[in-house]
Amino acid sequence: MLRMIAIALACLLAARPAHAGMCDVEGVRGIVEEVEQLAAQAKPKPRATHTYGICMRDALPDAARTKLRDRMLAACTKLLAKAPDDAVCVEIAARLGKPELDGHDIVATIATRPNRLEDALPVELLGMTGAPRAAPIVIARWKELQPIADKKQRDNDAMQNWAVWRATAAAALGTTGDADAKTFLADQAKVTIDRGVRHACDAAIAAITKRLATP
């Protein structure tokens, strides 16, 4: 499990430029201003690089969080109206629990992204939206990758990526899934030999059970 976490963190850092202060209040304010300036352009170009999203959700102190998040969401609303595939704003919206943003379907946009063993970000973001309609998409993507993974059993790198992918997808189902997702996860836990994935499935089942039991 520790190996899987290390791999996931390495992927996260590789996908996002990191420098001192990027996620402090001033750093996030600069990010917001950057998006505001981009949203003001007549024809902004959508960005393909996934950056900044984790700062908006996890790194801000309470005093600054609401105002900066509101500014960011307002800017992203304007930007997505002009550049609906902008990866940065799609990620930010998803990480802030927004399955839709002023008519822009964040879940549907994420669902169009390529499905690859080495890229767990789409299923992570689907889970972050918290939308129940994201769960069938995660399950469909899991089933789509399974035969691809089966053909790479002797590829250690592929198997490590597949373990991270499934653990991430299980967590996503934990926040979005229903009874059908529980059944799917239970089936996956039975057939996998990876203990980390099995534990992730069990944790997701417990999360769904608790969530469904809450009025």
C-alpha positions in Angstrom: 0.0 0.0 0.0 2.9 2.4 0.8 4.3 1.7 -2.6 1.0 2.6 -4.2 0.8 5.8 -2.2 4.3 6.7 -3.2 3.5 6.1 -6.9 0.4 8.2 -6.7 2.2 11.1 -5.1 4.9 10.9 -7.7 2.3 11.0 -10.4 0.6 14.0 -8.7 3.9 16.0 -8.5 4.8 15.1 -12.0 1.5 16.4 -13.3 1.6 19.7 -11.4 4.4 22.3 -11.4 5.5 22.8 -7.8 7.4 25.6 -6.2 7.6 27.1 -2.8 4.6 29.1 -1.9 2.4 28.0 -4.8 -0.3 26.7 -2.5 -0.1 29.5 0.1 -2.6 32.3 0.1 -0.5 34.6 -2.1 0.2 31.8 -4.5 -3.4 30.8 -4.8 -4.4 34.5 -5.2 -1.9 34.6 -8.1 -3.5 31.5 -9.7 -7.0 33.1 -9.4 -5.8 36.3 -11.0 -4.2 34.3 -13.8 -7.5 32.5 -14.5 -9.4 35.8 -14.3 -7.2 37.4 -16.9 -7.5 34.4 -19.1 -11.3 34.4 -18.7 -11.4 38.0 -19.8 -9.9 37.2 -23.2 -12.2 37.1 -26.2 -10.9 33.7 -27.4 -8.9 32.0 -24.7 -7.1 28.8 -25.6 -8.0 25.8 -23.4 -5.1 24.5 -21.4 -4.2 20.8 -21.4 -1.9 20.7 -18.4 -3.6 19.8 -15.1 -2.4 22.2 -12.5 -3.5 24.1 -9.3 -6.6 22.1 -8.5 -5.4 20.6 -5.3 -4.4 24.0 -3.9 -8.0 25.2 -4.1 -9.3 22.4 -2.1 -6.7 21.4 0.5 -4.2 24.1 1.0 -6.0 27.3 1.9 -6.6 28.5 5.5 -10.3 28.9 6.4 -10.1 32.7 6.4 -9.1 32.9 2.7 -10.8 29.8 1.4 -14.3 30.9 0.6 -13.5 34.2 -1.1 -10.7 32.8 -3.3 -12.7 29.8 -4.2 -15.7 31.9 -5.1 -13.5 34.1 -7.3 -12.0 31.1 -8.9 -15.3 29.5 -9.7 -16.6 32.7 -11.1 -13.6 33.0 -13.3 -13.8 29.4 -14.4 -17.5 29.8 -15.2 -16.6 32.6 -17.6 -13.6 30.7 -19.0 -15.5 27.4 -19.6 -18.2 29.3 -21.5 -15.5 30.2 -24.0 -13.1 27.3 -23.7 -15.2 24.3 -22.5 -12.3 21.9 -22.5 -10.0 23.9 -20.4 -8.4 21.2 -18.2 -7.4 23.5 -15.4 -10.9 24.8 -14.7 -12.5 21.4 -15.2 -10.1 20.0 -12.6 -10.7 22.9 -10.2 -14.5 22.5 -10.5 -14.3 18.8 -9.9 -12.0 19.1 -6.9 -14.4 21.6 -5.4 -17.2 19.2 -5.7 -19.0 20.7 -8.7 -20.4 18.2 -11.1 -21.8 21.1 -13.0 -20.7 24.7 -13.3 -23.3 27.1 -14.6 -24.6 24.7 -17.2 -21.2 23.2 -18.0 -21.3 19.5 -17.4 -18.0 18.8 -15.5 -18.7 15.0 -15.2 -19.4 14.6 -18.9 -16.3 16.5 -19.8 -14.1 14.4 -17.6 -15.8 11.2 -19.0 -14.5 12.1 -22.5 -10.8 12.0 -21.4 -8.7 9.0 -22.6 -8.8 5.9 -20.3 -5.3 4.7 -19.6 -3.7 2.4 -17.0 -1.1 5.1 -16.3 -3.5 7.9 -15.8 -5.8 7.7 -12.7 -6.6 11.4 -12.7 -9.9 11.1 -14.6 -11.4 8.7 -12.2 -10.0 10.6 -9.2 -11.8 13.8 -10.5 -15.0 11.9 -11.2 -15.0 10.9 -7.5 -14.2 14.4 -6.4 -17.4 15.7 -8.0 -19.4 13.6 -5.6 -22.0 13.0 -8.3 -23.8 9.6 -8.2 -24.0 9.6 -12.0 -20.2 9.4 -12.0 -20.1 5.9 -10.5 -21.3 4.0 -13.6 -18.7 5.9 -15.6 -15.9 4.8 -13.2 -17.2 1.2 -13.4 -17.3 1.3 -17.2 -13.8 2.6 -17.4 -12.6 -0.1 -15.0 -14.2 -2.8 -17.1 -12.7 -1.3 -20.2 -9.1 -1.4 -18.8 -9.4 -4.9 -17.3 -8.6 -6.8 -20.5 -5.8 -4.4 -21.3 -4.3 -5.0 -17.9 -4.7 -8.8 -18.2 -2.4 -8.7 -21.2 0.3 -7.0 -19.2 0.6 -9.3 -16.2 4.4 -9.6 -16.7 4.9 -5.8 -17.0 5.8 -4.6 -13.5 5.3 -0.9 -14.3 1.9 -1.6 -15.9 0.8 -3.6 -12.9 1.9 -0.9 -10.5 -0.1 1.6 -12.6 -3.0 -0.7 -12.6 -2.9 -1.1 -8.9 -2.9 2.7 -8.4 -5.6 3.1 -10.9 -7.9 0.6 -9.2 -7.3 2.0 -5.8 -8.1 5.5 -7.0 -11.2 4.3 -8.8 -12.4 2.4 -5.7 -12.1 5.6 -3.7 -14.1 7.4 -6.3 -16.8 4.8 -6.0 -16.7 5.2 -2.3 -17.9 8.8 -2.7 -20.3 8.3 -5.6 -21.4 4.7 -5.7 -24.6 2.9 -4.7 -25.6 -0.7 -4.1 -24.5 -1.7 -7.6 -21.1 -0.2 -7.0 -20.8 -2.1 -3.7 -21.5 -5.4 -5.6 -18.9 -4.5 -8.2 -16.3 -3.6 -5.6 -17.0 -6.8 -3.7 -16.5 -8.8 -6.9 -13.2 -7.0 -7.6 -12.0 -7.6 -4.0 -12.5 -11.3 -4.4 -10.5 -11.7 -7.6 -7.6 -9.4 -7.1 -4.3 -10.6 -5.6 -3.2 -7.1 -4.8 -3.8 -6.5 -1.1 -3.7 -2.7 -1.5 -6.5 -2.8 -4.1 -8.5 -5.3 -2.0 -8.2 -2.9 1.0 -9.3 0.0 -1.2 -12.3 -1.9 -2.3 -13.2 -2.9 1.2 -12.8 0.7 2.4 -15.0 2.0 -0.5 -17.7 -0.6 0.4 -17.7 0.6 4.0 -17.9 4.3 2.8 -20.9 3.5 0.6 -22.6 1.6 3.3 -22.2 4.4 5.8 -23.3 7.1 3.2 -26.4 5.2 2.2 -27.4 4.7 5.8 -27.2 8.4 6.5 -30.6 10.1 6.1 
